[in-house]
Amino acid sequence: MKKIILFRVLLTILLASFFGCTTPYTYQANEFEDLIVVEATLTNQYKYQTIKISRTYTLEESTPNFEKGAVVYVTDNQGNRYDYKENAGQYKSTSEFQAVAGRDYQLHILTKEGKNYISTTEKMPQETQIDNLEANAVTKNGEVGVEITVNSTDPTNSSKYYRYEYDEAYTVVAPKYYPQKAIIVNNRIQLIDRVEEARTCFLYNTSKELLLTNTSKLSEDKVTNFPVRFISSTDITIKNRYSILVKQYVQNLAAQTYYETLQQISNSGSILSQTQPGFFYGNITAVNNPTEKVIGFFNVSTYSEKRLFFNFSDIFPKLPSPPYPYECPVPIPEDQQDQYIFYSFSQAVAIDLVKTGTKVYYPTEGTGFILYDIQCGDCTFYASNIKPSFWID
């Protein structure tokens, strides 16, 4: 029973590390085991490669414990050594490099406590490019939305195993934006031209789930319309303009098996069942103590990416766009104003509200003011007004 409880805790912690979420479970603190967790993918991209090393953490803690002070490096069978150093909660290579076909790579970790860890040697698999991305209106489980799919082909029939991630970006447009903003000068409201962007801003998300597929049982090594993302037609994410960058990793069978095991556990809904088979290992072992449990995998993959843009009207020309995430009602008659959150104010009252910085000015006919919550007229309240370098309007 003790082993079952320990395994339950380890699996929950492992999934939390990879997916950024935890499954609540009541356990005794004395059952917790402190283990090293390694997330390492080396690709054929010429860049600064990164490796995450942390410790398991209890469900009472909110974030992993970064493993500080370790000596981390990768070697290959040509006698090259690629050193890494601590950088913003991870280990980053001291110089740019890339995995090369035909070479064997191995990860080495020496902790400040003197514990030595080493991976098996791994080769880079076949490089295969993404052919194209598609975005189509579909109905899934009774819900209308857009499904983004990826297509990829390896004519050599040797890639077989694929893992996907994505980064997405989308615009938000403040419905009550006004090109001038109100300031208080000598206890009076004055309007000045805005010099900063406040109407259109950008928000970002990254994938959290494991997206895996393989073509090992197909006659062709061809990924056809594999779904990487489904977004409801009522989701603010696609209200205006949306972009997704899909990342494709070709990996070997061992890596695929490791990630498929994680995926099955996370999707089964039975992480905490008493029928779990036992702790499963990656390809990293402790040199000092071969029986020590090590969580993680050193993966050498080839990489391909492709970006897609679309507007809501491109996918759903006949549907109303999703509602703005904040209520910003239109002006209302004076005799009904006491029933609503937003009001038409006299100048004296407006001055006090503008001073708080939580309201924005919006003009009306005559001498009145309409003051809306700041998020209705200034998108920088909850998003970035800096247009990303990749963005195409």
ZAKE-641688 format. One record per residue (C-alpha): x, y, z; residue in three letters. Coordinates in pm, whole numbers, padded with zeros to 5 digits, always signed. Layout:
<pts>
XYZALA...
</pts>
This chain:
<pts>
+00000+00000+00000MET+00286+00235+00079LYS+00429+00185-00270LYS+00089+00254-00424ILE+00054+00583-00235ILE+00408+00688-00328LEU+00348+00611-00694PHE+00026+00809-00692ARG+00211+01113-00559VAL+00498+01076-00807LEU+00264+01049-01104LEU+00067+01353-00996THR+00387+01555-00952ILE+00525+01437-01286LEU+00212+01537-01472LEU+00207+01871-01295ALA+00563+01935-01414SER+00481+01859-01777PHE+00131+02006-01798PHE+00128+02288-01545GLY-00163+02144-01343CYS-00216+01915-01047THR-00476+01662-00943THR-00567+01706-00573PRO-00491+01403-00362TYR-00481+01357+00012THR-00161+01193+00125TYR+00072+01178+00419GLN+00374+01409+00395ALA+00606+01131+00512ASN+00527+00938+00190GLU+00684+01209-00029PHE+01008+01123-00211GLU+01243+01394-00338ASP+01337+01313-00699LEU+01507+01494-00983ILE+01291+01591-01285VAL+01453+01650-01625VAL+01286+01800-01935GLU+01537+01808-02220ALA+01482+01826-02595THR+01773+01886-02830LEU+01674+01976-03185THR+01828+02048-03523ASN+01745+02417-03481GLN+02059+02628-03465TYR+01986+02814-03142LYS+02055+02831-02770TYR+01926+02494-02649GLN+01754+02470-02310THR+01705+02208-02041ILE+01477+02224-01738LYS+01590+02054-01419ILE+01379+02062-01105SER+01279+01856-00803ARG+00950+01688-00732THR+00729+01896-00507TYR+00438+01823-00279THR+00081+01905-00377LEU+00087+02169-00105GLU+00344+02363-00310GLU+00248+02566-00617SER+00558+02543-00836THR+00849+02304-00900PRO+01174+02361-00716ASN+01442+02462-00967PHE+01761+02258-00930GLU+02030+02521-00883LYS+02406+02492-00905GLY+02424+02189-01133ALA+02690+02129-01396VAL+02501+02048-01716VAL+02641+01959-02056TYR+02579+01750-02367VAL+02844+01548-02548THR+02855+01385-02889ASP+03057+01102-03037ASN+03280+01348-03222GLN+03436+01464-02895GLY+03236+01787-02872ASN+03103+01919-02542ARG+02818+02170-02519TYR+02798+02342-02182ASP+02485+02488-02025TYR+02447+02750-01753LYS+02163+02867-01529GLU+01935+03118-01694ASN+01589+03231-01576ALA+01479+02906-01414GLY+01637+02672-01667GLN+01974+02574-01810TYR+02070+02737-02138LYS+02357+02642-02367SER+02646+02887-02353THR+02655+02901-02733SER+02419+02824-03018GLU+02440+02476-03167PHE+02218+02213-03326GLN+02181+01838-03343ALA+02344+01689-03652VAL+02237+01373-03835ALA+02448+01065-03766GLY+02588+01179-03430ARG+02525+01029-03089ASP+02428+01274-02812TYR+02433+01223-02437GLN+02317+01442-02148LEU+02527+01481-01833HIS+02414+01637-01503ILE+02620+01679-01188LEU+02425+01835-00900THR+02583+02056-00634LYS+02535+01766-00390GLU+02765+01556-00609GLY+02499+01334-00766LYS+02579+01234-01123ASN+02313+01163-01386TYR+02358+01050-01744ILE+02124+00969-02033SER+02146+00699-02292THR+02302+00806-02623THR+02043+00936-02868GLU+02052+01003-03242LYS+01861+01264-03436MET+01577+01108-03641PRO+01472+01191-03996GLN+01395+01557-04064GLU+01042+01612-04195THR+00874+01943-04266GLN+00514+02042-04199ILE+00337+02055-04534ASP+00055+02287-04433ASN-00192+02391-04163LEU-00566+02418-04216GLU-00842+02589-04018ALA-01196+02470-04084ASN-01536+02516-03922ALA-01649+02190-03760VAL-01898+02067-03502THR-01749+01857-03222LYS-01961+01709-02945ASN-02243+01938-03050GLY-02028+02252-03035GLU-01948+02468-03338VAL-01589+02582-03360GLY-01274+02597-03567VAL-01040+02299-03583GLU-00676+02352-03676ILE-00510+02053-03835THR-00158+01973-03951VAL-00037+01775-04251ASN+00310+01631-04296SER+00472+01378-04528THR+00800+01187-04511ASP+00873+01028-04851PRO+01156+00824-04695THR+00899+00650-04469ASN+01127+00678-04165SER+00996+00956-03938SER+00696+00765-03796LYS+00667+00934-03455TYR+00546+01291-03411TYR+00488+01527-03120ARG+00326+01869-03154TYR+00317+02190-02956GLU+00173+02530-03041TYR+00195+02897-02950ASP-00104+03115-03023GLU-00156+03490-03034ALA-00472+03689-03084TYR-00597+04045-03082THR-00842+04212-02846VAL-01007+04540-02943VAL-01142+04772-02674ALA-01501+04857-02777PRO-01508+05194-02600LYS-01168+05319-02711TYR-01139+05693-02770TYR-00832+05850-02936PRO-00811+06105-02656GLN-00789+06037-02287LYS-00906+06242-01994ALA-00664+06394-01745ILE-00721+06630-01455ILE-00562+06976-01474VAL-00652+07241-01215ASN-00942+07025-01103ASN-01088+07020-01452ARG-01109+06746-01710ILE-00894+06801-02013GLN-00854+06576-02314LEU-00515+06498-02462ILE-00429+06288-02764ASP-00319+05935-02681ARG+00040+05862-02775VAL+00026+05494-02683GLU-00176+05220-02849GLU-00480+05136-02633ALA-00738+05009-02881ARG-00582+04690-03019THR-00372+04461-02800CYS-00236+04107-02806PHE-00273+03805-02581LEU-00077+03478-02592TYR-00122+03112-02497ASN+00089+02799-02528THR-00020+02437-02551SER-00033+02242-02227LYS-00144+01896-02340GLU+00062+01627-02511LEU-00021+01603-02882LEU+00111+01280-03027LEU+00055+01075-03338THR+00240+00805-03530ASN+00225+00652-03875THR+00393+00322-03794SER+00085+00120-03895LYS+00017+00313-04214LEU+00139+00227-04562SER+00270+00586-04598GLU+00454+00801-04348ASP+00191+01071-04381LYS+00022+01278-04111VAL-00317+01379-04251THR-00537+01643-04087ASN-00411+01573-03736PHE-00607+01802-03498PRO-00385+02020-03282VAL-00641+02276-03162ARG-01018+02318-03141PHE-01162+02659-03047ILE-01529+02721-02985SER-01698+02983-03204SER-01793+03165-02881THR-01435+03184-02752ASP-01283+03535-02724ILE-00958+03388-02860THR-01090+03408-03218ILE-01316+03714-03184LYS-01092+03925-03410ASN-00765+03807-03566ARG-00587+03490-03456TYR-00251+03327-03524SER-00111+02988-03431ILE+00246+02858-03463LEU+00246+02479-03477VAL+00571+02306-03385LYS+00643+01954-03505GLN+00899+01727-03338TYR+00998+01402-03504VAL+01124+01165-03235GLN+01229+00804-03193ASN+01022+00513-03065LEU+01160+00533-02710ALA+01061+00898-02677ALA+00721+00831-02832GLN+00658+00546-02588THR+00756+00764-02294TYR+00524+01049-02394TYR+00241+00812-02487GLU+00260+00665-02137THR+00229+01013-01989LEU-00059+01088-02224GLN-00246+00771-02136GLN-00214+00838-01766ILE-00330+01198-01799SER-00628+01107-02022ASN-00741+00791-01845SER-00899+00970-01552GLY-00749+00703-01325SER-00414+00847-01225ILE-00487+00766-00863LEU-00632+00419-00916SER-00482+00121-00736GLN-00414-00059-01064THR-00116+00153-01167GLN+00163-00074-01294PRO+00452+00098-01112GLY+00705+00373-01163PHE+00810+00404-01527PHE+01156+00524-01623TYR+01282+00749-01899GLY+01632+00727-02043ASN+01819+00904-01761ILE+01989+00714-01478THR+02182+00801-01163ALA+02545+00699-01200VAL+02607+00687-00823ASN+02297+00484-00750ASN+02147+00299-01050PRO+01834+00211-00848THR+01749+00577-00784GLU+01428+00690-00953LYS+01479+00963-01213VAL+01187+01139-01383ILE+01231+01268-01735GLY+01369+01205-02081PHE+01653+01337-02295PHE+01497+01369-02639ASN+01682+01442-02963VAL+01432+01552-03228SER+01409+01717-03564THR+01197+02030-03574TYR+00962+02198-03817SER+00715+02482-03769GLU+00447+02665-03963LYS+00226+02962-03880ARG-00134+03028-03974LEU-00345+03347-03952PHE-00719+03394-03985PHE-00999+03634-03893ASN-01324+03522-03733PHE-01517+03622-04045SER-01292+03400-04259ASP-01418+03091-04076ILE-01766+03197-03969PHE-01895+03456-04218PRO-02256+03416-04099LYS-02206+03392-03721LEU-02187+03681-03474PRO-01841+03722-03328SER-01788+03620-02963PRO-01879+03881-02702PRO-01619+04108-02550TYR-01507+03951-02218PRO-01618+04255-02015TYR-01958+04423-02001GLU-01954+04767-02165CYS-02320+04865-02206PRO-02430+05153-02426VAL-02548+05486-02273PRO-02896+05476-02120ILE-03169+05731-02040PRO-03114+05937-01725GLU-03435+05814-01560ASP-03306+05456-01580GLN-02945+05512-01476GLN-02986+05400-01116ASP-03050+05046-01245GLN-02710+05012-01412TYR-02342+04997-01326ILE-02235+05259-01582PHE-02361+05617-01566TYR-02364+05955-01736SER-02191+06184-01489PHE-02171+06553-01415SER-01823+06697-01457GLN-01762+06718-01081ALA-01834+06350-01025VAL-01642+06253-01338ALA-01332+06432-01210ILE-01323+06215-00899ASP-01367+05895-01100LEU-01105+05982-01360VAL-00854+06046-01079LYS-00884+05683-00965THR-00746+05557-01296GLY-01004+05278-01308THR-01240+05452-01550LYS-01200+05584-01903VAL-01370+05882-02064TYR-01606+05833-02356TYR-01784+06131-02517PRO-02158+06180-02543THR-02375+06445-02696GLU-02414+06760-02486GLY-02212+06815-02170THR-02237+06471-02011GLY-01971+06204-01969PHE-01988+05830-01999ILE-01727+05661-01782LEU-01658+05297-01852TYR-01440+05053-01663ASP-01086+05091-01793ILE-01082+04753-01970GLN-01364+04875-02196CYS-01161+05160-02340GLY-00797+05067-02276ASP-00689+04714-02369CYS-00347+04759-02204THR-00524+04698-01873PHE-00512+04323-01942TYR-00309+04273-02263ALA+00005+04392-02439SER-00007+04678-02691ASN+00322+04571-02848ILE+00264+04408-03186LYS+00475+04090-03216PRO+00736+04087-03492SER+00569+03796-03670PHE+00223+03958-03684TRP+00058+04017-04021ILE-00260+04226-04027ASP
</pts>
